[in-house]
Amino acid sequence: MARFVMEFERPLAELEDKLASLKSLDITSTPELAAELADLEREVERLRVTLYSALSPWEKVQVSRHPDRPKTDDYVAGLFDQVVELRGDRVFADDQSIFAGLATLDGRRVVVIGHNKGHSTKENVARNFGSPHPEGFRKAERAMKLAARFSLPVVTFLDTAGASPGLEDEERGQAWAIASCLETLSALPVPVVVVGIGEGGSGGALAIGFGDRLIMLENSYYSVISPEMCAIILHKDAARAPESAAALSLTADDLLRLGIADEIVPEPLGGAHREPDMVIAEVGLRVAAALDALAGEDPHALVERRYEWLRSIGVFSEAG
């Protein structure tokens, strides 16, 4: 199966393909080819470092969307034991674009919630490409309330371009479902650790993306709107998405600088999909450390600190 290549990766991909072709040849008796192979290997490594060490915000958005990037279900399978998935919102249906369940991390029982993209076209269609319907948010809220009832910490994984924007979603109360989710999440008397693993678009991400710690993968993003939609609204031209991405301050580095994210998980050159097991393991260590730091916190203090933190975000200046 052909691999997925992002637009900015094409020069590197062409060299890698050429390198692979040379390696398939018998060059033991051809010193010239052996020398060319060595030169090409050095060139590929140089270009790889140059390319991925200085990604633009738009290029990081593209990496965050890579189809081979680890998804929420990969993190659930790789980090948690004794997983019991919860299904349905007890109102309309079960939305597969949201995962919710009980699980154990390093001996600690937790509630896990996350946007659920697919690994194939069939899975993506079934999961609406990770864009939740109202019933998905209601399922998430049901899991949050369960966490509060049994004093279980919550771990959420963000990976969505945004909430589903269809007419039927609005008819079923999309905006109300997101707002209700946020109200419940902000008042939870238990620790909440949020992990940005890919995309983090608009209210679809915010509905499960507010808590006591925000851990971002290096090439993830979190924004009030996707770059394309921002470009369409402001410029009437989706092709200006790269410009919008730069203006939105949406990268993990931006969020850390602005005091919104608490820490960044480094990714291997090229993105998390290059070494998914290593990235998943590191995320597990960061989440466990955050839960340890928050363990034993007074519930009222947790909620009050969330409120004060939210009030402190953003700066403004007045002329004169």
C-alpha positions as CSV (number, residue, x, y, z in Angstrom):
1,M,0.0,0.0,0.0
2,A,1.3,3.4,-0.9
3,R,2.4,5.6,2.0
4,F,0.8,8.9,2.7
5,V,3.1,11.9,1.9
6,M,2.4,15.4,3.0
7,E,3.0,18.2,0.4
8,F,6.0,19.7,2.1
9,E,7.6,16.2,2.5
10,R,7.7,15.5,-1.3
11,P,11.3,16.4,-1.9
12,L,12.4,14.1,1.0
13,A,10.0,11.4,-0.1
14,E,11.6,11.4,-3.6
15,L,15.0,11.0,-2.2
16,E,13.9,8.2,0.2
17,D,12.4,6.4,-2.7
18,K,15.6,6.7,-4.7
19,L,17.6,5.5,-1.7
20,A,15.3,2.5,-1.4
21,S,15.7,1.6,-5.1
22,L,19.5,1.7,-4.7
23,K,19.5,-0.4,-1.6
24,S,17.5,-3.1,-3.6
25,L,20.4,-3.4,-6.0
26,D,23.5,-5.6,-5.6
27,I,26.2,-3.0,-5.3
28,T,29.0,-5.1,-3.7
29,S,30.9,-5.2,-6.9
30,T,30.3,-1.6,-7.9
31,P,32.3,0.9,-5.8
32,E,30.8,3.9,-7.6
33,L,27.2,2.8,-6.7
34,A,28.3,2.1,-3.1
35,A,29.7,5.7,-2.8
36,E,26.6,7.1,-4.3
37,L,24.5,5.2,-1.8
38,A,26.5,6.6,1.1
39,D,26.2,10.1,-0.2
40,L,22.5,9.8,-0.7
41,E,22.0,8.4,2.8
42,R,23.8,11.5,4.2
43,E,21.7,13.8,2.0
44,V,18.5,12.1,3.1
45,E,19.4,12.5,6.8
46,R,20.5,16.1,6.3
47,L,17.2,17.0,4.5
48,R,15.1,15.2,7.1
49,V,16.7,17.1,10.0
50,T,16.4,20.4,8.1
51,L,12.8,19.8,7.1
52,Y,11.3,18.7,10.4
53,S,13.4,20.9,12.7
54,A,11.7,24.1,11.6
55,L,8.1,23.3,10.7
56,S,5.8,26.2,10.1
57,P,2.5,26.3,12.0
58,W,0.7,25.1,8.8
59,E,3.1,22.3,8.4
60,K,2.5,21.2,12.0
61,V,-1.2,21.2,11.4
62,Q,-0.6,18.9,8.4
63,V,1.5,16.6,10.7
64,S,-1.3,16.6,13.3
65,R,-3.6,15.3,10.7
66,H,-1.4,12.5,9.3
67,P,-3.6,9.4,8.8
68,D,-1.0,7.1,10.5
69,R,-0.7,9.2,13.6
70,P,-1.7,7.3,16.8
71,K,-5.4,7.7,17.6
72,T,-7.2,7.7,20.9
73,D,-7.9,3.9,20.7
74,D,-4.1,3.4,20.3
75,Y,-3.4,5.3,23.5
76,V,-6.2,3.4,25.3
77,A,-4.8,0.0,24.1
78,G,-1.2,1.0,24.8
79,L,-1.5,2.6,28.2
80,F,-4.6,1.3,30.1
81,D,-5.7,-2.0,31.6
82,Q,-9.1,-3.3,32.6
83,V,-10.9,-1.0,30.0
84,V,-14.7,-1.0,30.2
85,E,-16.1,1.1,27.3
86,L,-19.3,3.1,27.9
87,R,-21.7,3.4,25.0
88,G,-24.7,5.6,24.2
89,D,-26.0,8.9,25.6
90,R,-29.3,7.4,26.9
91,V,-31.2,9.9,24.7
92,F,-30.6,9.2,21.0
93,A,-27.7,6.9,20.0
94,D,-24.1,5.8,20.5
95,D,-21.7,8.2,18.7
96,Q,-18.5,6.3,17.7
97,S,-16.6,9.6,17.3
98,I,-16.2,9.8,21.0
99,F,-14.6,7.1,23.2
100,A,-15.6,7.0,26.9
101,G,-14.9,4.4,29.4
102,L,-13.4,3.2,32.7
103,A,-9.8,2.1,32.8
104,T,-6.7,1.5,34.9
105,L,-3.4,3.4,34.5
106,D,-0.5,2.2,36.7
107,G,-3.0,0.8,39.3
108,R,-5.1,4.0,39.4
109,R,-8.7,3.7,38.2
110,V,-9.7,6.6,35.9
111,V,-12.3,7.7,33.4
112,V,-11.0,8.1,29.8
113,I,-12.7,10.2,27.2
114,G,-11.3,11.0,23.7
115,H,-12.1,11.9,20.1
116,N,-12.1,8.7,18.1
117,K,-10.8,8.9,14.5
118,G,-10.4,5.8,12.4
119,H,-7.5,3.9,10.9
120,S,-9.2,3.2,7.6
121,T,-11.8,4.9,5.4
122,K,-14.5,2.6,6.7
123,E,-13.7,3.4,10.3
124,N,-13.4,7.1,9.6
125,V,-16.9,7.1,8.0
126,A,-18.3,5.2,11.0
127,R,-16.7,7.7,13.4
128,N,-17.5,10.8,11.3
129,F,-13.8,11.5,11.0
130,G,-13.6,12.3,14.7
131,S,-16.2,15.1,14.6
132,P,-18.7,14.4,17.4
133,H,-22.5,14.6,17.1
134,P,-24.5,15.9,20.1
135,E,-24.9,12.4,21.4
136,G,-21.1,12.0,21.5
137,F,-20.8,15.0,23.8
138,R,-23.7,13.7,25.9
139,K,-21.9,10.4,26.2
140,A,-18.8,12.3,27.3
141,E,-20.8,14.3,29.9
142,R,-22.3,11.1,31.2
143,A,-18.8,9.7,31.8
144,M,-17.7,13.0,33.5
145,K,-20.6,12.7,35.9
146,L,-19.7,9.1,36.6
147,A,-16.2,10.3,37.5
148,A,-17.5,12.8,39.9
149,R,-19.8,10.3,41.5
150,F,-17.1,7.8,42.2
151,S,-14.2,10.3,42.7
152,L,-12.2,9.1,39.7
153,P,-9.7,11.3,37.9
154,V,-10.4,12.1,34.2
155,V,-8.0,11.8,31.3
156,T,-9.1,13.2,27.9
157,F,-7.5,12.9,24.5
158,L,-8.1,15.7,21.9
159,D,-8.1,14.9,18.2
160,T,-10.8,16.5,16.2
161,A,-11.2,19.2,13.5
162,G,-14.3,20.3,15.3
163,A,-17.8,19.3,16.2
164,S,-20.1,17.9,13.4
165,P,-21.7,20.9,11.6
166,G,-24.7,19.2,10.0
167,L,-28.2,20.4,10.1
168,E,-29.3,17.3,12.0
169,D,-26.7,18.0,14.6
170,E,-28.1,21.5,15.2
171,E,-31.6,20.1,15.3
172,R,-30.5,17.7,18.1
173,G,-28.9,20.5,20.2
174,Q,-25.2,20.6,19.2
175,A,-24.4,23.9,20.8
176,W,-26.4,23.0,24.0
177,A,-24.6,19.7,24.2
178,I,-21.1,21.4,24.0
179,A,-22.1,24.1,26.5
180,S,-23.4,21.5,28.9
181,C,-20.3,19.4,28.6
182,L,-18.1,22.5,29.4
183,E,-20.3,23.4,32.4
184,T,-19.9,19.9,33.8
185,L,-16.2,19.6,33.0
186,S,-15.3,22.9,34.6
187,A,-17.0,22.0,37.9
188,L,-15.8,18.4,38.2
189,P,-14.5,17.9,41.8
190,V,-11.8,15.5,40.5
191,P,-8.4,16.0,38.7
192,V,-8.7,16.4,34.9
193,V,-5.7,15.8,32.6
194,V,-6.0,16.8,29.0
195,V,-3.7,15.5,26.2
196,G,-3.6,17.0,22.8
197,I,-2.6,14.2,20.5
198,G,-3.5,15.6,17.1
199,E,-6.1,18.2,16.0
200,G,-7.8,20.4,18.5
201,G,-10.4,22.4,16.6
202,S,-13.1,24.7,18.0
203,G,-15.8,23.8,20.5
204,G,-15.5,20.1,19.5
205,A,-12.2,20.0,21.2
206,L,-13.0,22.4,24.0
207,A,-16.0,20.4,25.2
208,I,-13.6,17.7,26.6
209,G,-10.5,19.8,26.6
210,F,-10.5,21.9,29.8
211,G,-8.9,20.7,33.0
212,D,-6.1,21.0,35.5
213,R,-3.2,20.0,33.2
214,L,-2.9,20.4,29.4
215,I,-0.2,18.1,27.8
216,M,0.4,18.7,24.1
217,L,2.3,16.6,21.6
218,E,4.9,18.6,19.7
219,N,3.0,18.6,16.5
220,S,-0.5,18.9,17.8
221,Y,-2.6,22.1,17.7
222,Y,-5.5,23.6,19.7
223,S,-7.4,26.5,18.3
224,V,-10.8,28.3,18.4
225,I,-11.2,27.4,14.7
226,S,-9.5,25.4,12.1
227,P,-7.1,27.3,9.8
228,E,-9.3,26.6,6.7
229,M,-12.5,27.8,8.3
230,C,-10.7,30.9,9.6
231,A,-9.4,31.6,6.1
232,I,-12.9,31.2,4.6
233,I,-14.5,33.5,7.1
234,L,-11.8,36.2,7.1
235,H,-10.5,36.0,3.5
236,K,-13.2,34.1,1.6
237,D,-10.4,31.8,0.5
238,A,-9.5,28.5,2.0
239,A,-6.2,28.6,0.2
240,R,-5.0,31.2,2.8
241,A,-5.1,28.6,5.5
242,P,-1.3,28.7,6.0
243,E,-1.6,32.4,6.7
244,S,-4.4,31.8,9.2
245,A,-2.5,29.0,10.9
246,A,0.4,31.4,11.6
247,A,-1.9,34.1,12.9
248,L,-3.9,31.8,15.2
249,S,-1.1,30.9,17.6
250,L,-2.3,27.3,17.6
251,T,0.8,25.2,18.0
252,A,2.0,23.5,21.1
253,D,4.9,26.0,21.4
254,D,2.4,28.9,21.1
255,L,0.2,27.4,23.8
256,L,3.1,26.8,26.2
257,R,4.3,30.4,25.6
258,L,0.9,31.8,26.3
259,G,0.5,29.8,29.5
260,I,-2.3,27.6,28.2
261,A,-0.4,24.3,27.9
262,D,1.7,23.0,30.8
263,E,4.1,20.8,28.9
264,I,5.1,19.4,25.5
265,V,5.8,15.8,24.6
266,P,8.6,15.7,21.9
267,E,8.0,13.7,18.7
268,P,10.5,11.9,16.6
269,L,11.5,13.7,13.4
270,G,8.6,13.4,11.0
271,G,5.9,13.0,13.6
272,A,4.5,10.6,16.2
273,H,3.5,8.1,13.4
274,R,7.3,7.4,12.9
275,E,7.7,5.8,16.3
276,P,4.2,5.5,17.8
277,D,5.1,3.1,20.6
278,M,7.7,5.5,22.0
279,V,5.4,8.5,21.9
280,I,2.5,6.5,23.5
281,A,4.8,5.4,26.3
282,E,6.0,8.9,26.9
283,V,2.5,10.2,27.1
284,G,1.7,7.6,29.6
285,L,4.6,8.7,31.8
286,R,3.5,12.4,31.6
287,V,-0.2,11.6,32.4
288,A,0.8,9.4,35.3
289,A,3.1,12.2,36.7
290,A,0.3,14.8,36.3
291,L,-2.2,12.5,38.1
292,D,0.3,11.9,40.9
293,A,0.8,15.7,41.3
294,L,-2.9,16.3,41.5
295,A,-3.7,13.4,43.8
296,G,-5.1,14.4,47.1
297,E,-6.0,17.9,46.0
298,D,-9.0,19.5,47.7
299,P,-12.0,19.3,45.2
300,H,-13.1,22.8,45.9
301,A,-9.5,24.1,45.4
302,L,-9.4,22.3,42.0
303,V,-12.5,23.9,40.8
304,E,-11.5,27.4,42.1
305,R,-8.1,27.1,40.5
306,R,-9.6,26.2,37.1
307,Y,-11.8,29.3,37.3
308,E,-8.9,31.6,38.2
309,W,-6.8,30.1,35.5
310,L,-9.5,30.6,32.9
311,R,-9.9,34.2,34.0
312,S,-6.2,34.8,33.6
313,I,-5.9,33.7,30.0
314,G,-5.5,36.5,27.5
315,V,-4.0,40.0,27.6
316,F,-5.1,43.3,26.2
317,S,-3.7,46.8,25.9
318,E,-5.3,50.2,25.5
319,A,-3.8,53.1,23.5
320,G,-2.5,55.8,25.7
